[in-house]
Amino acid sequence: MSLPATMKAMVFEGVGKPLQLKELPVPVPLANQVLIKVIACGVCRTDLHIIDGELDKPKLPLIPGHEIVGIIVKTGEGVTGMNEGQLIGLPWLGYTCGKCKYCTSGRENLCDNALFTGYTLDGGYAEYTLAYAQYCFPLDAMYGNANGAPLLCAGLIGYRSYSMIDAGAVNIGIYGFGTAAHILIQVALHQGKKIFAFTRDGDVVAQKFALSLGAAWAGDSSSSPPEKLDAAIIFAPVGNLVTKALQDVDKGGAVICGGIHMSDIPSFKYDILWGERMIRSVANLTRKDGVEFLKLAPQIPVKTDTQTFKLSGANEALESLRRGKIQGAAALVMG
């Protein structure tokens, strides 16, 4: 395939600065890497945490974006099992060392030497991007577009969060009904669960959206659900929701914090934790999570409600996400 010498990319140069549209050389894949022609890249709340300085160790300058759908157009030396022309998805986890105690015990998501797409590796807010081949996932053809992009982070983190609750849990609360929630509810309902959706107080639009997707109840985060919950998953980066969820879950219930960043959790009385309730965080993902979820998704099939923006509209997309104006998901599309 004939490749151009340059590409367009949106570049992050520091906190407080809008992303800049630049013309950059198309990168060349090194050993074990592939060059991907980006079809679409999801716009994620994690991108906001990076741009706002809440995740404060990005490479700079940086091309953000870690929910990437694309086509492999060139392979580096040593790449096996991936071919030019193949449709793939690229997630947040971009590299692990394979040697630390976490990697050797099935917990590569905690790798001490991990690299992350769109944070410590350049990501998908660009027409082309590089990736280590073993961290790419083959995608079903139905996801070879902008609607597939949110599966690569919101879908995967939602799935990992969901997998941490007891399989017997039926009443599940989701706090923060955004991109991850609108994907996860489809998985949970497919498996016979009841979903209770909590939104920002007064966000009637999000509550109606949750109900339209099959939630048993939707209401303000400050409200109490009509039934006790068996488990709760928090996607909103709001620390006081942890104590609220502890009050909403029944004895033995788990509160899973699904975000990479959260405001401080306030102190709370022991009695809302007592009764063998538990709090647990989710960090990154493993490739096993990706294989399992991306095999399950087309069987349901999982569909996303995705608003699209041109690459040059990345700043607009991020601001819409910041202001809670995105219903479902957002993605940048190339071309």
C-alpha positions, -999 to +999 in steps of 0.1 A: +000+000+000+013+034-010+015+056+021+017+094+024+047+111+038+027+132+063-005+130+083-028+153+103-029+150+141-042+168+170-014+174+195-014+182+232+015+204+243+006+212+279-021+218+305-043+248+298-036+247+260-061+235+234-050+207+211-033+219+180-039+205+145-005+197+130+010+181+099+035+154+111+055+127+094+037+093+092+055+071+117+075+040+107+068+008+126+097-007+146+102-043+156+069-059+168+049-028+159+022-022+133+012+011+115-025+017+117-046+039+095-071+052+119-108+050+110-121+065+142-109+072+177-132+076+207-132+107+229-129+095+265-131+111+299-096+099+305-085+122+277-099+151+297-081+139+328-048+141+308-055+174+292-066+189+326-035+177+343-052+153+366-031+125+350+001+144+352+028+122+335+020+122+298+047+122+272+049+157+256+041+166+230+014+140+229-012+127+204-041+117+227-067+090+221-069+053+231-102+040+217-089+033+182-105+015+153-083+011+122-067-009+095-031-023+097-012-008+067+023-018+075+040-043+098+074-041+115+100-069+119+089-098+140+052-092+138+032-125+136-005-131+136-014-097+123-016-088+086-018-057+064-054-050+057-067-064+090-093-045+110-082-040+146-089-022+178-063-006+200-070+000+237-055+020+266-030-008+275-003-004+249+027-024+263+037-044+293+071-058+302+061-094+306+086-099+334+075-081+366+055-099+394+022-086+380+028-097+344+039-132+355+009-136+377-019-128+352-022-092+363-005-073+335-029-044+340-008-035+370+026-039+352+052-016+367+066-008+333+034-005+313+029+021+285-005+035+277-020+045+243-027+082+241-008+089+274+028+076+273+025+064+237+010+086+209-026+077+203-054+079+178-062+116+174-044+113+141-047+098+107-021+071+115-007+057+147+018+030+158+010+001+181+027-030+195+010-058+176+004-081+205-018-054+222-041-050+192-075-069+190-090-082+159-125-067+155-157-080+141-166-062+108-197-046+124-174-025+146-151-012+118-165+023+122-170+051+148-195+030+167-168+004+175-144+029+190-161+032+225-158-005+230-120-002+232-121+017+266-155+024+279-166-011+269-135-028+282-133-010+315-171-014+320-167-051+314-137-054+338-157-035+364-187-057+359-166-089+362-155-078+397-190-081+412-204-114+423-219-134+395-251-138+416-257-101+419-290-091+403-297-055+414-268-034+401-264+003+405-245+023+379-234+058+390-226+081+361-246+071+331-223+080+303-203+060+276-193+030+297-227+027+313-246+027+280-225-002+268-224-021+301-262-020+305-266-041+273-243-068+287-260-068+321-295-070+307-284-098+283-274-117+314-307-111+333-296-083+356-317-053+368-300-019+363-305+011+385-291+042+368-279+072+388-272+105+370-262+141+379-290+156+399-316+169+376-303+153+344-336+142+331-322+136+296-297+110+309-323+094+330-347+090+301-318+076+280-311+050+307-347+040+308-349+038+270-320+012+272-339-009+297-329+004+331-354-007+358-351+027+375-332+060+369-328+089+392-306+115+407-274+104+424-286+119+456-317+098+455-322+063+471-330+034+448-364+017+453-346-015+462-314-024+479-285-030+455-264-062+453-235-042+438-226-008+425-203+004+398-192+041+398-181+056+365-185+093+376-152+107+389-169+119+421-155+107+454-186+113+475-205+087+454-185+060+471-201+067+504-235+072+488-232+038+470-221+021+503-254+032+517-273+019+487-258-016+486-270-044+508-248-065+531-221-083+513-223-059+483-194-045+464-188-009+453-165-009+422-148+023+412-143+021+375-125+054+368-088+061+365-092+094+384-117+104+412-120+133+435-113+127+472-135+102+490-149+119+522-146+102+555-175+080+565-189+061+594-178+025+597-214+012+599-220+019+561-190-004+553-198-030+580-217-061+569-189-073+546-194-046+521-163-038+501-148-011+480-126-019+450-109+000+422-103-010+386-070-003+370-065-005+332-074-038+316-058-071+306-056-086+271-078-114+284-105-088+292-103-076+256-106-110+241-136-120+262-155-087+258-149-084+220-160-120+215-192-113+236-201-079+221-212-091+186-232-119+201-255-096+220-249-075+199-237-044+217-245-012+200-233+023+208-249+056+205-220+076+191-218+113+182-191+119+156-167+148+151-141+156+125-104+152+136-101+190+136-131+192+160-114+174+188-114+204+211-152+208+205-157+171+213-137+173+245-156+204+257-190+188+249-179+158+270-167+181+298-201+198+299-221+166+299-235+173+265-226+139+250-254+113+252-237+079+248-203+083+233-182+106+211-156+097+184-134+115+160-136+102+124-109+106+098-113+115+062 
